[in-house]
Amino acid sequence: MRAKLRYRCQDCGALQPKWMGQCPDCNAWNSLVEETAAPAAKAAGGNRFAGYAGTGSIQKLDEVDLAEAPRISSGLSELDRVMGGGITGGSVTLIGGDPGIGKSTLLIQTLAYLGNIPALYVSGEESAQQISMRASRLGLQAGHIELYTETCVENIIATILDKRPRVVVIDSIQTLFTEQLQSAPGSVAQVRDSAAQLVRMAKQHHISLFVVGHVTKEGALAGPRVLEHMVDTVLYFEGDPDGRYRVLRAVKNRFGAVNELGIFAMTETGLKAVSNPSAIFLSRHDEPVSGSVVMVSREGTRPLLVEVQALVTDTHASQPRRVTVGLEHNRLAMLLAVIQRHGGLTMHDQDVFINVVGGVKVAETGADLPVVLSALSSFRDRVLPPRMITFGEIGLAGEIRPVAYGEERLKEAAKHGFRHAVIPAANAPKKKIGGMEVMAVKRIQDIIDLDFF
């Protein structure tokens, strides 16, 4: 009997009886993939989806034990920071990143640093010899780590339940398959079902699970979107594979703050935690230059100093260019319109380029004021005062709006020796911080009227 085919959307998971160019449920283009509609066999003991988050007992909310489970230190302070203080028992963490960025290196180091804690590394991509060679090259004491090369989920789960490790690494989820489905490994159905079985096993047996996921060319995790909903923590490993520094960012975390940032340096002996990340994002100019300003961003619970650079120059094209690296492109166009409407300065005949030094991406609105200051500095070729920082949001009416944790940002800047600050008036501290001179601004015109412009 010929197997019946159906098509599943990789974005929303909706099923369709035939292939279409656009998913009618989520309107995503070219997202439908073929899979075989095979009846799923029941797992031993009944429904294979039972007990996904633990035993199904009813409890009153005030009777639930609130004692926090002890965390396991990974041996990497930046990884512990991103995960909320360490590895939680029974947690499932999904790590994504570009090929060659260092995901496997990070995880093999983590297992090596766990010491006598039982750990299992399951690889569906590399042989045991390749993994052993990497650990040897990094100089790790990894003799206690058990290696298992397998792609069948049922065999992996049986081995884990037999060995009973406390921490397990799956590298990667796209290479696994379950015998309950006939589709190829890496398909939407296989990724979803394989992940569901692994998550259920980790929750029921209190095993900390790390899952490596591939990313698409757009930088998103490959596979069904439901994969991110099933796990407890989603981490993105970012950076230039040819560069030295890597950024680990939490976009989902049930055990800590989201948008937390961890900075690593790639060395000959593996990844090293960077204790002072602000230093790597600040340039060292031999002499003051125009178009450069330092902003205090906030990533998770950490204030971070980054340099914003602008280049404003005459355009030779009919349409001036607006280019941003590390910032949202549409926000630059909005800020230039605010400068023109409420500040009386026009840059319609200028190319404007904005860059955040070091490859870090800034998504918060506190970058508005630094962008405007750096653009005005380059446009008028005026050098900003040395050791000056800034942050603040700019509204469409030309007002300078406050941002969260203003005092903490100023204290962080004062620690690094900064002595001047241009900030929203609502963020001005009541007491002087570290001898810092604060220039409070309320409107866009107040910025243009500053002495150094």
SVG drawing of the C-alpha trace seen along z (x, -y; Angstrom):
<svg xmlns="http://www.w3.org/2000/svg" viewBox="-6 -76 54 78">
<polyline fill="none" stroke="black" stroke-width="0.4" points="0.0,0.0 1.4,-3.4 2.1,-5.7 -0.1,-8.8 1.8,-12.1 0.9,-15.3 2.7,-18.7 3.6,-20.5 4.5,-24.1 8.0,-24.6 6.9,-27.9 3.6,-27.1 3.3,-23.3 0.0,-23.3 -0.8,-20.3 -2.0,-20.6 -3.2,-17.8 -1.3,-19.2 1.7,-21.4 1.2,-25.1 3.6,-28.0 2.1,-29.9 0.9,-28.4 -2.8,-29.4 -2.5,-29.4 0.5,-31.7 1.0,-33.1 4.7,-32.0 6.1,-31.4 7.8,-28.1 7.5,-26.7 5.6,-23.5 7.6,-20.3 6.6,-16.8 6.2,-14.1 4.7,-10.6 1.4,-10.2 2.2,-7.0 0.3,-5.9 2.4,-6.4 3.0,-3.4 2.2,-3.6 5.1,-3.7 5.3,-1.1 2.9,-1.9 0.2,-3.6 0.1,-7.1 3.5,-8.2 2.7,-11.8 1.8,-11.1 3.9,-12.7 5.5,-15.4 6.1,-17.7 6.2,-15.1 3.7,-12.9 0.0,-13.9 -0.9,-14.5 -3.2,-17.3 -1.8,-19.7 -3.0,-22.9 -0.9,-25.9 0.0,-26.7 1.1,-23.1 3.7,-23.1 7.3,-22.8 9.0,-26.1 12.5,-25.0 14.7,-25.8 16.7,-22.9 20.4,-23.2 22.2,-24.3 25.3,-22.8 28.1,-25.2 29.2,-24.7 32.7,-26.0 32.2,-28.9 31.0,-32.0 29.5,-33.6 27.4,-30.5 26.2,-30.3 25.2,-34.0 23.2,-33.4 21.5,-30.4 20.5,-32.2 23.1,-30.9 24.1,-27.4 22.6,-24.2 19.2,-23.3 18.4,-19.6 15.7,-18.4 16.1,-21.5 16.3,-21.3 18.5,-23.9 18.5,-24.5 21.7,-26.1 21.7,-27.4 24.4,-29.2 26.2,-29.3 28.4,-26.4 31.9,-26.7 30.8,-29.3 31.9,-27.0 28.7,-25.2 30.4,-21.8 33.5,-23.4 31.4,-25.1 29.5,-22.0 32.5,-19.6 34.2,-22.2 31.2,-22.3 31.1,-18.6 34.8,-18.5 34.5,-21.1 31.8,-19.2 34.4,-17.0 32.9,-13.8 29.3,-14.5 28.2,-11.7 28.0,-13.2 27.1,-11.7 27.9,-13.3 25.6,-11.9 26.8,-12.8 24.9,-12.2 27.3,-14.3 30.9,-13.5 32.6,-10.2 33.9,-9.5 37.5,-9.9 36.7,-13.4 35.3,-14.5 38.2,-12.9 40.7,-14.7 38.9,-18.1 39.1,-17.5 42.7,-16.6 43.5,-19.7 41.8,-21.9 43.8,-20.3 40.7,-19.2 40.7,-16.6 37.7,-14.8 38.4,-11.2 35.2,-10.9 32.9,-11.9 31.1,-9.0 30.7,-9.3 27.8,-7.7 27.4,-8.0 23.8,-7.3 20.9,-8.9 18.0,-6.7 16.1,-8.4 14.8,-5.2 18.3,-3.8 19.6,-7.1 16.8,-7.1 17.4,-3.5 21.2,-4.2 20.5,-7.3 18.1,-5.4 20.7,-2.6 23.7,-4.8 21.8,-7.4 24.0,-10.5 23.1,-13.8 24.0,-15.9 23.5,-14.9 24.5,-16.7 22.6,-15.9 24.6,-17.1 22.4,-17.7 18.6,-17.4 18.5,-17.6 20.4,-14.4 18.0,-12.3 15.1,-10.2 12.4,-8.2 11.3,-4.7 7.7,-5.8 7.8,-8.0 8.9,-7.1 10.1,-10.6 13.8,-11.4 15.9,-12.8 15.8,-16.6 12.2,-16.8 9.7,-18.8 8.0,-15.8 11.2,-14.0 12.6,-17.0 9.4,-17.7 8.8,-14.1 12.5,-13.4 12.6,-16.5 9.3,-15.7 10.6,-12.2 13.9,-13.6 12.2,-16.5 9.8,-14.0 12.6,-11.7 14.6,-14.6 11.7,-15.9 10.7,-12.5 14.2,-11.4 15.6,-14.8 18.3,-14.9 19.8,-18.2 19.7,-18.1 21.6,-20.3 20.4,-20.1 22.3,-21.6 20.1,-23.0 21.1,-24.1 20.2,-27.6 18.8,-28.8 20.4,-31.3 18.3,-34.0 19.8,-33.1 16.7,-31.4 16.7,-27.9 15.9,-25.4 12.9,-23.1 9.4,-23.7 8.8,-26.7 7.3,-24.5 10.8,-23.2 11.5,-26.5 8.3,-26.2 9.1,-22.7 12.5,-23.5 13.1,-25.6 16.0,-27.7 16.9,-28.9 20.5,-30.3 21.9,-31.8 25.7,-31.7 26.6,-34.7 29.8,-36.2 32.1,-36.1 33.7,-32.7 36.9,-34.4 36.8,-36.8 38.0,-36.2 34.9,-37.0 31.6,-35.1 28.3,-36.3 25.9,-33.9 22.4,-35.4 19.4,-34.0 16.1,-34.7 14.1,-32.4 14.8,-31.2 12.4,-29.7 15.1,-29.8 16.6,-33.3 16.5,-36.6 15.9,-36.7 18.2,-38.8 21.1,-38.0 24.4,-38.2 27.6,-36.1 30.9,-37.1 33.6,-34.5 37.0,-34.8 38.0,-31.9 41.6,-30.9 43.8,-27.9 42.6,-26.2 38.9,-26.8 36.4,-29.4 37.4,-31.7 34.9,-33.9 35.5,-37.6 35.3,-39.3 35.2,-42.9 33.2,-42.8 32.8,-46.5 36.5,-46.9 36.3,-44.8 33.6,-47.0 35.4,-50.3 37.9,-51.5 41.2,-53.1 41.7,-56.1 45.1,-57.8 43.3,-61.1 39.6,-62.2 37.6,-61.7 34.1,-63.0 31.2,-60.6 32.1,-58.5 30.2,-58.2 30.0,-55.6 26.5,-54.4 25.6,-52.4 23.3,-49.6 21.7,-47.1 21.6,-43.4 19.6,-41.4 21.0,-42.3 24.3,-43.7 25.1,-47.3 27.4,-47.1 29.4,-50.0 29.6,-49.9 30.8,-52.5 28.4,-53.8 30.1,-55.3 28.5,-57.4 29.7,-58.5 27.7,-61.3 28.9,-62.2 27.7,-63.8 25.8,-61.4 26.5,-60.9 23.3,-58.8 19.8,-59.9 18.7,-58.2 20.8,-58.7 21.9,-55.5 20.8,-54.7 22.9,-51.8 23.0,-50.4 25.1,-47.5 24.0,-46.3 21.0,-48.6 17.5,-48.6 17.5,-50.1 14.0,-51.6 14.8,-53.4 17.6,-55.4 15.2,-56.7 12.8,-57.8 15.5,-59.6 16.7,-61.5 13.1,-62.6 12.8,-63.8 16.1,-65.8 14.7,-67.4 11.2,-68.2 12.1,-69.3 15.7,-70.3 15.7,-72.1 18.6,-70.1 18.2,-68.2 20.3,-65.3 18.3,-64.4 21.4,-64.9 23.7,-62.9 24.6,-59.2 24.4,-58.1 26.2,-55.0 25.8,-53.8 27.9,-51.0 28.1,-49.4 31.7,-48.5 32.6,-44.9 29.7,-43.2 27.3,-43.5 23.6,-44.0 21.7,-46.6 17.9,-46.3 16.8,-48.7 15.4,-52.2 18.2,-53.6 20.4,-53.7 18.4,-56.6 20.3,-59.4 23.7,-57.9 22.8,-57.5 21.7,-61.2 24.8,-62.5 27.1,-60.5 25.3,-61.5 25.4,-65.2 29.1,-64.9 30.0,-63.5 27.6,-65.8 29.2,-69.0 32.7,-67.4 32.8,-68.2 34.6,-66.0 32.5,-65.1 34.1,-65.6 36.4,-62.7 35.2,-60.2 31.6,-61.0 28.7,-58.5 25.0,-58.8 21.7,-56.9 18.1,-57.8 15.0,-57.3 13.7,-59.9 10.0,-60.3 8.4,-61.4 7.4,-64.7 11.1,-65.4 11.1,-64.7 13.9,-62.8 12.3,-60.0 13.9,-58.2 15.1,-54.5 15.1,-51.9 18.0,-51.6 19.4,-55.0 21.3,-55.3 22.9,-51.8 24.1,-52.7 25.8,-55.9 27.5,-54.0 28.8,-51.4 30.2,-54.2 31.8,-55.9 33.6,-52.7 35.3,-52.8 36.5,-56.4 33.8,-58.3 33.3,-61.9 30.6,-63.3 27.1,-62.1 24.3,-63.3 21.1,-61.7 17.3,-62.3 16.3,-64.8 14.1,-62.2 17.1,-60.0 19.2,-62.6 20.4,-61.3 19.5,-63.2 23.1,-62.8 26.3,-63.2 27.8,-59.9 31.6,-59.4 32.4,-63.0 30.4,-62.7 29.1,-65.9 25.6,-65.2 24.0,-67.2 20.2,-66.6 18.2,-67.2 14.5,-67.3 14.1,-68.0 16.0,-67.3 16.7,-71.1 18.6,-70.8 21.0,-68.4 21.7,-70.6 22.3,-73.6 24.9,-71.8 28.2,-73.7 30.3,-71.1 27.9,-71.4"/>
</svg>
